[in-house]
């Protein structure tokens, strides 16, 4: 899947980008018609869970979105991809009913 990763106000290292790519690519095992995706990485100045990951995934006729906060970008990515996995399953069920 074509994935754009944007790190806001910092430079993400290659290992982090590869980790995110692998996690988002796994979403295609649940729905193979995912068009592309976009990821935004942000550092917040508040609290311990100061890493934010936002993931947008485009599917035919819709766009799915998840935003999660955690202590690390990896943990936030895990939470966001889990949320997207649930959204993809619901989206797929709606498509099959139509």
Backbone bond lengths (Angstrom), bond angles and torsions (degrees), N, CA, C in turn:
res aa  C-N    CA-C-N  psi(-1)  N-CA   C-N-CA  omega(-1)  CA-C   N-CA-C  phi
1 X - - - 1.438 - - 1.518 109.21 -
2 X 1.318 115.32 140.89 1.465 119.85 176.98 1.519 108.19 -77.56
3 X 1.321 115.94 123.94 1.459 121.24 -175.75 1.516 109.71 -132.26
4 X 1.328 116.36 129.60 1.454 121.59 175.27 1.528 108.07 -104.63
5 X 1.321 116.56 129.29 1.460 121.16 179.10 1.522 108.42 -113.93
6 X 1.329 116.17 123.23 1.462 122.26 179.53 1.522 108.25 -115.08
7 X 1.307 116.55 121.24 1.465 119.99 174.21 1.527 107.55 -104.52
8 X 1.324 115.57 120.32 1.460 122.26 -173.40 1.531 109.46 -89.17
9 X 1.330 116.52 119.94 1.471 125.17 177.00 1.534 114.51 65.72
10 X 1.318 117.86 21.30 1.465 121.51 172.02 1.522 107.76 -162.91
11 X 1.326 117.16 167.95 1.455 122.20 178.44 1.522 109.27 -106.55
12 X 1.314 115.69 120.53 1.464 120.64 178.53 1.529 108.82 -78.98
13 X 1.325 116.12 138.23 1.462 118.42 179.31 1.528 109.96 -78.90
14 X 1.304 115.27 163.86 1.464 122.61 -174.28 1.537 111.93 -61.56
15 X 1.341 116.71 -36.85 1.467 120.11 -179.73 1.522 111.43 -62.59
16 X 1.325 117.25 -40.27 1.457 120.97 179.05 1.526 110.79 -66.54
17 X 1.318 116.84 -44.37 1.468 121.04 179.97 1.531 110.03 -62.99
18 X 1.328 117.57 -42.09 1.467 120.81 178.04 1.522 111.34 -63.75
19 X 1.342 116.83 -40.50 1.462 121.39 177.97 1.525 110.37 -60.01
20 X 1.325 116.35 -46.99 1.467 121.14 -179.83 1.521 110.43 -63.34
21 X 1.328 117.42 -41.96 1.464 121.54 179.54 1.530 110.51 -60.10
22 X 1.343 116.74 -44.88 1.470 120.36 179.57 1.526 111.23 -62.22
23 X 1.326 116.67 -43.81 1.465 120.90 -178.69 1.529 111.35 -63.96
24 X 1.322 116.87 -45.01 1.462 120.42 -178.18 1.530 110.30 -70.86
25 X 1.326 117.87 -34.76 1.465 120.62 177.39 1.528 111.66 -61.02
26 X 1.328 117.24 -31.06 1.468 120.45 179.55 1.525 112.02 -65.19
27 X 1.321 117.62 -21.11 1.463 120.35 177.88 1.518 111.39 -63.57
28 X 1.330 116.73 -26.62 1.457 120.35 -179.82 1.526 112.44 -68.08
29 X 1.325 118.17 -16.43 1.465 119.37 176.37 1.534 110.58 -71.23
30 X 1.339 117.71 -22.20 1.459 121.62 179.67 1.523 112.43 -91.94
31 X 1.325 116.68 -27.27 1.467 121.38 179.35 1.516 107.42 -154.36
32 X 1.320 116.49 113.91 1.468 120.26 -171.31 1.523 114.08 -85.71
33 X 1.333 118.08 2.03 1.461 120.12 -179.46 1.523 112.88 -102.03
34 X 1.323 117.83 22.26 1.464 121.37 176.53 1.526 108.19 -67.05
35 X 1.334 116.48 126.91 1.464 121.12 -174.94 1.528 110.82 -79.98
36 X 1.320 116.84 -60.23 1.464 121.08 179.01 1.523 108.96 -162.35
37 X 1.334 115.25 178.93 1.454 119.36 -177.25 1.514 111.65 -147.21
38 X 1.320 114.08 163.50 1.458 121.34 179.31 1.531 107.76 -141.54
39 X 1.337 115.86 135.00 1.462 121.19 -177.96 1.523 108.60 -124.91
40 X 1.342 115.30 134.65 1.458 121.76 175.61 1.520 108.30 -117.68
41 X 1.331 116.14 126.79 1.459 122.62 178.09 1.523 107.94 -110.35
42 X 1.346 115.91 128.13 1.465 120.18 -178.88 1.518 110.41 -132.73
43 X 1.333 115.25 145.24 1.459 122.17 171.09 1.522 107.25 -102.60
44 X 1.338 116.69 126.18 1.463 121.50 178.07 1.522 108.70 -101.85
45 X 1.305 116.69 155.71 1.461 121.14 179.82 1.521 112.53 -96.18
46 X 1.324 117.37 10.20 1.461 120.36 -174.44 1.514 111.32 -113.37
47 X 1.309 117.02 129.60 1.452 122.62 169.59 1.511 115.90 67.31
48 X 1.334 112.91 -172.69 1.461 121.18 -177.87 1.525 110.98 -79.37
49 X 1.338 115.83 -40.72 1.467 119.89 179.63 1.523 108.47 -84.27
50 X 1.324 115.27 75.76 1.464 120.75 -171.71 1.524 113.77 -100.83
51 X 1.316 119.12 10.45 1.463 121.92 178.11 1.530 108.72 -108.50
52 X 1.325 116.05 129.05 1.462 121.22 -179.13 1.520 109.39 -120.40
53 X 1.317 115.67 133.88 1.463 122.60 175.88 1.527 107.43 -122.73
54 X 1.332 115.91 126.92 1.463 122.51 174.97 1.517 107.37 -118.22
55 X 1.322 116.79 128.69 1.461 121.19 -179.13 1.524 108.66 -125.29
56 X 1.339 115.93 126.18 1.457 122.70 173.41 1.520 107.22 -112.58
57 X 1.315 116.01 130.72 1.461 121.27 178.80 1.520 107.90 -125.75
58 X 1.322 116.28 128.32 1.462 120.69 179.92 1.530 109.15 -97.01
59 X 1.329 113.88 130.48 1.464 121.82 173.74 1.524 106.08 -124.99
60 X 1.320 118.46 160.96 1.470 119.35 -177.36 1.537 112.12 -55.27
61 X 1.316 116.06 119.07 1.452 121.70 176.88 1.514 115.93 83.38
62 X 1.323 118.50 2.73 1.455 119.70 -177.83 1.525 110.98 -159.23
63 X 1.330 114.84 171.50 1.461 121.58 175.83 1.519 107.22 -138.29
64 X 1.319 116.57 129.43 1.456 122.05 -179.55 1.523 108.49 -105.04
65 X 1.347 115.96 146.13 1.458 120.27 -173.87 1.522 110.25 -141.30
66 X 1.337 115.40 140.50 1.461 121.30 174.06 1.522 108.81 -141.69
67 X 1.339 115.33 140.26 1.467 121.64 178.67 1.514 107.57 -133.62
68 X 1.333 116.35 125.62 1.458 120.49 -177.57 1.528 110.88 -135.91
69 X 1.333 115.30 151.27 1.460 123.24 177.04 1.525 108.38 -117.69
70 X 1.331 116.90 142.94 1.464 120.58 177.61 1.529 109.25 -160.82
71 X 1.340 115.21 178.96 1.473 120.99 179.03 1.523 111.89 -73.05
72 X 1.337 116.81 -25.99 1.468 120.49 179.70 1.523 108.90 -135.51
73 X 1.318 115.78 158.99 1.456 119.86 177.85 1.526 111.07 -65.65
74 X 1.327 116.38 -33.42 1.462 120.10 179.75 1.529 110.80 -64.61
75 X 1.325 116.73 -44.83 1.465 120.39 179.33 1.530 110.95 -65.38
76 X 1.325 117.04 -41.56 1.464 120.70 178.42 1.525 110.64 -64.84
77 X 1.337 116.75 -37.65 1.467 120.86 177.30 1.522 110.47 -64.11
78 X 1.327 117.15 -42.76 1.465 120.41 177.38 1.529 110.98 -58.52
79 X 1.328 116.87 -45.87 1.466 120.86 -179.83 1.528 111.63 -64.34
80 X 1.327 116.40 -43.05 1.467 120.50 -178.09 1.525 111.60 -67.62
81 X 1.329 117.60 -41.47 1.467 119.30 179.51 1.529 110.60 -68.55
82 X 1.318 117.61 -32.92 1.468 120.81 175.58 1.530 110.40 -64.12
83 X 1.331 116.80 -43.32 1.460 121.23 177.38 1.527 110.84 -63.16
84 X 1.329 116.79 -41.34 1.460 120.26 178.63 1.521 111.42 -67.28
85 X 1.312 116.67 -34.95 1.462 120.06 178.58 1.534 109.60 -61.10
86 X 1.317 116.75 -43.60 1.465 120.55 177.44 1.526 111.34 -64.50
87 X 1.335 116.97 -40.60 1.464 120.29 178.01 1.519 111.31 -63.93
88 X 1.333 116.88 -40.71 1.463 121.16 179.77 1.520 110.29 -63.80
89 X 1.327 117.35 -41.43 1.470 120.44 178.63 1.527 110.55 -61.64
90 X 1.341 117.49 -44.29 1.466 120.91 178.64 1.527 111.06 -64.92
91 X 1.329 116.30 -41.72 1.465 121.29 178.95 1.531 110.22 -61.44
92 X 1.320 115.90 -43.91 1.452 121.26 -179.28 1.529 111.21 -64.00
93 X 1.338 116.61 -40.59 1.461 120.55 177.10 1.527 111.29 -62.34
94 X 1.326 116.99 -42.35 1.473 120.22 178.08 1.517 110.89 -63.54
95 X 1.339 117.12 -38.86 1.461 120.22 179.83 1.524 111.48 -64.94
96 X 1.314 117.10 -37.06 1.466 120.89 -178.82 1.519 111.95 -72.37
97 X 1.349 117.42 -28.15 1.460 121.06 179.09 1.519 111.93 -74.01
98 X 1.323 117.62 -27.21 1.470 121.77 -176.90 1.506 111.61 -77.44
